[in-house]
């Protein structure tokens, strides 16, 4: 059950005309009052032919007129409107049940507290089977205004109780981090103009698509303008950016003026302070050892950066930062991925947007590596090779799984649902990304004796999952991957052990495929010959500090043959 409190209005009679009218699409039938502040003596145009809407409006507005006559400044925002709608699959509710529900909602909101004889006047009108409209005038009988601060949260909590008490569909409790739902006017306008999305939805998608391209809020606004979004920046006397609003071309009001939406009104995490915290967080200090063995492409860098997601779950602020950045990385990957995978990845990015924000304050500096990887991907001129893309999407699957588990453990119901929805799209994308690689690997599978040896390595490294892996249709492809890695100097047993430690396999749909993408990534580079590397360093040191004097013999040069054998030659 959803109760959507609308912005305060000033025309009681006008709202009554809508409630008792035929509706925009003739969807209203039998409008009548099911509950109110005082049913006795209250006119109901839906049941009394002699009653009029004007009479009912004056009846509801009487405390407002009395207050306005006593005080110099009239009340102009006194109309409180709250539609209450049941889910499509909910059972039919009688007038009496809807009346009880309305009473509970106005009590929770503070319109008509229990036992208060001087509360506001209100009515609940039913003109359809699945919903009612509550209309109240927010001036009490004693002339004071009701205390409605936080009424949305209280009404939402009461709806969850109503769902349990009446056996209705159970919705998740809100946490005030969700994006604003489109209004009926916005939806009707989009339909009239032939738009697939309302303006706030369209603008939200454009802003989220632009975030991976920017290092600052200024860069973000410049990118949006280049992308065709209308931007209105609010600046202080010094020129500093204080706020921003965006508009969709062609979205004008009745006077023909462009409509702009503040970023924070589109979604809570798109306000200027939140964007600045994400985009302009300073880079954490890097340990010198971290500069060694840098990934060769942005795609490999992103896959490596995702490994940090599951290591920071103990710290809520760092976990939230990583989850937010994972959403940016999904968006960046979708923009640069081959056309065949793009729809699933875009759908995953759209779904995961709800999982990116919660009430936990993120430590944005912790996710700098992920955010940097996303930025590198959108700025790269070349697409990924098949194995690099498969490894990255598989890593995103695991990251979405971790995000869902973290949100569920924290009681973030909406975010956990969003992560699960994104996970379904990512799994489909992962299957498509890996398919060409599997075909190539299957054509190069090792000899039977080598496969038996590798199977022994699987049983020794991952005994609890060995049978699932070895009976998987992708096992020959995994054997090929292990053979390729072994030819580059890696130990299959060690690679299998490390891969299983990085991603648990119990919940994996196809553990052999998980290992394929993981080992292709970690075993892609050959292991250097240690003796040859030591000799190279000695030669470099000697060249830098050459010995002098007759007692020093010229050092021998060390060379390495393709077979890895070392030969000493005299110069």
C-alpha positions, 0 to 999 in steps of 0.5 A: 500500500502506497500513500503519496502525500502531495505538495500543499495546495490552496484550492479545496474546491478545485481538488474536490472537482477532480475527486468527484469528476470523471477523471482524466481518462474516465476512470472514476466511478461512483465517487463518495465519502468513506470516512471523515472528521465528522460524518454526521451533517457533512454533505456528500455530493456522491450520495446526496443529490442536493449537496454540492461541491461548493457546499462541501468545500466551504464546510472543509474550509471553515476553520481556514476562513476564521483564521484568515479573518482574525490574522492579517496574513491569509493561509495559502497552503492549506490543502493536504492531499494524500492518495492511498493505493493498494497493490494490483494483487491485493484483495478487494477492500470494502468501504468500511475497511478503506474508512478505517485505513484513512483514519489510521493514516490521518492519525499517523500524519498528525492531521487528526491525532487520536482523542483530539477534538480540535483537529483538522477537517478531512474526508476520504473519497473513494472513486475506484476499487483500488484507492482512495484520496484523503483531503484535509484542510490544515487549519485546526478548529482552534486556529493553529496549524498541525505539526506535519513535519516528518509526516511522510515517514510516519505515514509510510510506517503506518502503511507497513502496519496496515499491510500486515493487519489487512493481509495485503502485499508487504512492501519494504520500509523506506529510508528516504534515499529513493528517487522521487516518483514521477507525478501523474502530471509528468507521466501524462506530459511524457505520454502526450509528447511521445517520450518514453521517460518523464523529464526527471527520469531522463535527466537522472539517466543523463547525470549518472551516465556523465559521472564516470567522465568527470573529476569535478562538479564543474567537469560534470556540468560541462559534460552534461551541456555537451550532451544536450542537457540544459544546465543552470548553475548557481554561483556565489560572488566569488564564482564558486559553484553553489548549486545546479539545476538541469532541464530537458530540451522541450520541457516547458511549463504552460507559459512556455518557460523552460522547466529546470530540476535541482539535482537533489530533487531528482535523486538524493545522491545527485545533489551538488554536495554529494557529487562533489564528495564523490568526484573531488575526493583526494586520492589516497597515498599509494604505497611504492610497492603498489606501482609494480606490475600495473595492469596493462589495460583499463579493463584489467585495472578495473578487474583488479580494483574490484578485488578490494570490494569484498575486503572492506565490508567490515567498515561500513563507510568504506563498503558504501563507498565501494558499492557506490563506485561499483555502480559507476563502473557498471555504467562505464562498462556499459558505455564502452562494451560491444553493442550486443552486451550493452542493453543488459549492462545498461539495465544493470546500471539502472537497477543498481543505482538504487543500491548505490545510496543508503543512510550510511555515509560513504568514505569516498576516498576509499573507492578512488581506485574503482572510480579511477578505473571507471574514468579510464574505461570511458576515456579509452579509445579501444574496446576490450578483448574477449577475455578481459571483458569476460573477466571484468563482467564476471568480477562485476557479478561478484561485486553485485552479489557482495553488495546485495549481501551487505545491504541485506545484512544492514537491513537495507531492503530496497537496496538489496532488491536493487542489487539482486535485480542488477545481478540478474542482468549482469549474469546474463551479460557475463554468459554472453561475454564469455561465450566466444572465449569458450568456443576458442578454448574448446578447440584447443583443449589439452591431451587426455593425460594432461587433462587428468593431471589438471583434474588432480590439481582441481581435486587437491586445490578445491576438493569441496567443489571438484565434482561440480567443476569436473562435470561441468561442460566448461571443464575442457575450456578450464583445462585449456586455460590452466594449460596456457597459464602453466606454459607462462610459468604459473602453477595450476594448483596455486592459481586454482587455490587463489581463485577460489579464495577470491570468489567463493564458489558455493553460490556460483551457478557455474564454478568452472566458468568463474574459474576460467575468467578469474584464472585468465585474468590472474595468469595472463602475464608470464612469470619471469625467470628469476635467475635471468632477472637477477643477472639483469639487475647485476648487469645494470648495477655494473653498468652504473658503477663500472670497476676500475684498475687492472685487478678487475676482470670484465664480468661475464654476460648472462643470456637466457635461451627460449628454453630457459637455460642460462649460458655464460659467455666471455666478452 
